[in-house]
């Protein structure tokens, strides 16, 4: 099925829960079931055979299988039903559960391109800028990121360089220019059908407005990803502290109206 025009406008209405880092979940992990009467001595017990986790219940046996280099995970018995419940290898299951979006993290996947676009769930991908801040990597190659976005995602998040709160606001404007230039470079190289979202950072509403004003000097992209709104990075203030400070900003209403006039997603 073509990767283009898979989602009409009604797909994006309202608010949606978006599972993050789904690349951490096992792919091609399968549940199988055999309906049978088990002896009472086996009820609610578990055993492992050839990498298969087998759970015994009074009227059925459940098999949990994840094939790999060390285990073929082929059951000895013929099972009555199978279910691949991994979001990336069977996204239709998650669509049927009501999910419309999921997020993957290219650094966790080693920036290895994967054929995971699908007609059921729209995939977002983070850029890996946060991993620079956390010391996981020193550099994210924008050309490698472009190749990954084109091959494996529907919406890419711009390449930012998040800073510790102690560096705000001194280096904020410089960081916003670097982020915007990164995003222009990436956007110019994306194929049709792949979107790119700008970033917005700041520890106060005033700082976020500074970042947003710089972003608007460049050609706006397809949406805005609000970085740090549920911050859990070491040394950052809590979301409640952020909220109280933002609420005190006199210009909050006007600026938020301006911001939300563009397509935006929180992350």
Residue pairs with C-beta under 8 A, 6 or more apart in sequence:
1 119
3 117
3 154
3 193
4 192
4 193
5 193
6 119
6 122
7 122
7 154
11 100
11 122
12 263
16 99
16 100
16 101
17 99
18 99
18 101
18 102
18 103
18 124
18 265
18 267
19 87
19 94
19 99
19 101
19 102
19 103
20 102
20 103
20 105
20 267
21 103
21 104
21 105
21 108
22 87
22 88
22 102
22 103
22 104
23 88
23 104
23 105
23 108
23 109
24 105
24 108
25 86
25 87
25 88
26 66
26 86
27 86
27 88
27 89
28 66
28 67
28 84
28 86
28 89
29 64
29 65
29 66
29 84
29 85
29 86
30 63
30 64
30 65
30 66
30 73
30 82
30 83
30 84
30 85
31 62
31 63
31 64
31 65
31 82
31 83
31 85
32 62
32 63
32 65
32 75
32 79
32 81
32 82
32 83
33 60
33 61
33 62
33 63
33 79
33 80
33 81
34 60
34 61
34 63
34 77
34 78
34 79
34 80
35 59
35 60
35 80
36 59
36 60
36 61
37 58
37 59
38 56
38 57
38 58
38 59
38 60
38 61
40 58
42 56
43 56
43 57
43 58
44 56
44 57
45 55
45 56
46 53
46 54
46 55
46 56
47 54
47 56
48 54
49 76
50 71
50 72
50 73
50 74
51 65
51 66
51 67
51 68
51 70
51 71
51 72
51 73
52 63
52 64
52 65
52 71
52 73
52 75
53 63
53 64
53 65
54 61
54 62
54 63
54 64
55 61
55 62
55 63
55 64
61 77
63 75
63 79
65 73
65 75
66 73
67 73
83 90
83 93
84 90
84 93
85 93
87 93
87 94
87 102
87 121
88 104
88 114
88 116
91 102
91 118
91 120
91 121
92 118
92 120
94 102
94 120
94 121
95 120
95 121
99 121
100 121
100 122
101 121
101 122
101 123
101 124
102 121
102 122
102 123
102 124
103 123
103 124
103 125
103 126
103 267
104 116
104 123
104 124
104 125
104 126
104 152
104 153
105 125
105 126
105 128
106 125
106 126
106 127
106 128
106 145
106 148
106 152
107 128
107 131
107 136
107 137
107 140
109 148
111 128
111 144
111 145
111 147
111 148
112 148
113 147
113 148
113 151
113 152
114 151
114 152
115 151
115 152
116 123
116 152
117 123
117 152
117 153
117 154
122 154
122 155
123 152
123 153
123 154
123 155
124 153
124 154
124 155
124 156
124 157
124 265
124 267
125 148
125 149
125 152
125 153
125 155
125 156
125 157
126 157
126 267
127 140
127 145
127 156
127 157
127 158
127 159
127 160
128 137
128 140
128 145
128 159
129 140
129 159
129 160
129 161
129 162
129 179
129 199
130 160
130 162
130 233
131 137
131 140
132 138
132 139
132 140
132 161
132 162
133 161
133 162
133 163
133 164
133 233
134 233
140 159
142 159
142 182
142 185
142 186
143 189
145 156
145 159
145 186
146 186
146 189
146 190
149 156
149 186
149 190
149 194
149 196
150 190
150 191
150 194
153 194
154 193
154 194
154 195
155 194
155 195
155 196
155 197
155 222
155 223
156 186
156 190
156 194
156 195
156 196
156 197
157 196
157 197
157 199
157 225
157 267
158 179
158 182
158 183
158 186
158 196
158 197
158 198
158 199
158 221
158 225
159 179
159 182
159 183
159 186
160 175
160 179
160 182
160 199
160 201
160 227
161 175
161 178
161 179
162 201
162 227
162 228
162 233
163 171
163 172
163 175
163 201
164 233
164 235
164 236
165 203
165 235
165 236
165 237
166 235
168 202
168 203
168 204
168 207
169 202
169 207
169 210
172 201
172 202
172 207
172 210
172 211
173 210
173 211
173 214
175 201
175 211
176 201
176 210
176 211
176 214
176 215
177 214
179 198
179 199
179 201
179 215
180 198
180 214
180 215
180 217
180 218
181 218
183 196
183 198
183 199
183 218
183 221
184 218
184 219
186 196
187 196
187 219
187 221
190 196
195 221
195 222
195 223
196 221
196 222
197 221
197 222
197 223
197 224
197 225
197 265
198 215
198 220
198 221
198 223
198 224
198 225
199 211
199 215
199 224
199 225
199 227
200 208
200 211
200 212
200 215
200 224
200 225
200 226
200 227
200 259
201 207
201 208
201 211
201 227
201 228
202 208
202 209
202 210
202 211
202 228
203 228
203 236
203 237
203 242
203 245
204 242
204 245
204 246
204 249
205 245
205 246
205 249
205 251
205 252
205 255
206 249
209 251
209 255
212 224
212 255
212 259
215 224
220 262
222 263
223 262
223 263
223 264
223 265
224 259
224 262
224 263
224 264
224 265
225 264
225 265
225 266
225 267
226 264
226 265
226 266
226 267
227 267
228 236
228 242
229 239
229 242
229 266
229 267
230 239
230 266
231 237
231 238
231 239
231 242
246 252
249 255
